[in-house]
């Protein structure tokens, strides 16, 4: 019996399921929106919102815990530098699910999982891009 069990199993082993959710959350952080099936999006939403709540602490321990759960250092940096400042002042509800209809091949309910407030790119990346643009204009 599955008393008080919230998470879906998705017909996968534990390690495969954890890798799937980690990949979905990592891609959500890096790309700001992902297209997936509705049950996967609902589970990924729970994990993504927990990652934002963890990152709002801003401590080194929180950063290390996020790095252990996400698959790339770039995702950890983007989570702390872009996503968390964009969600400042929100008590929760950082993501939204927009239903897209059924997939034609197998009829699975598809949806778009995205941040409620789109994170902006870090200023450091814009500053490094600006001098390169200025040099191209001179040439």
Secondary structure, DSSP 8 states (H G I E B T S, - for coil): --TT--S--TT--HHHHHHHHHHHHHHHHHHSEEEEEHHHHHHHHHHHHHHHHHHTT--HHHHHHHHHHSS-HHHHHHIIIIIHHHTTT--S--EEEEEEEE-TTT--EEEEEEESS-----HHHHHHHHHHHHHHHH-
